[in-house]
Amino acid sequence: MGKLIKNHWARLIVLTAALYQIAAALQGFFWPKIFWDFLTTNLDPAVRPIPILQILNLLLGILALAWEWPLPVFAFAETAMHRSIEARLAVYPLSALAALLLYQGTNPGIYYLIGLAVYFWGFSEGEVVCPDPWSLPRRKSARLGHV
């Protein structure tokens, strides 16, 4: 049996969250609504008349999509930013917060939180993100005479 590579699993979860966040932002342009509007109307200026929260969700969703599935055209996969789990643990809570504020983005916000938990699990076990997307970490070569 193989070993579960948590950062690959978290990558799939965050990719799902990013796609849903982009869809929620686009839907939010047509039906602007804050999730917490049943408690207060103080956050309504964030969605109308200027769609600040929708634009923020759209940009964060595109960033997460580009970060988790880097295209070879942009050469982002070879950067330290792509290989850093710590950077993901710093940025994705902001994406989750932005998604959770928008009514249409509650599911992506929850997915981001689950993805964060899995990334933290992998980080605490010492996993690393490989420079090539979807590849396995290289084993250290065994020296002769050592077991």
Salt bridges, closest charged atoms under 4 A:
ASP37 OD2 - LYS33 NZ 2.73
GLU68 OE1 - ARG11 NE 3.31
GLU68 OE2 - ARG88 NE 2.86
GLU125 OE1 - LYS6 NZ 2.71
GLU127 OE2 - LYS6 NZ 3.97
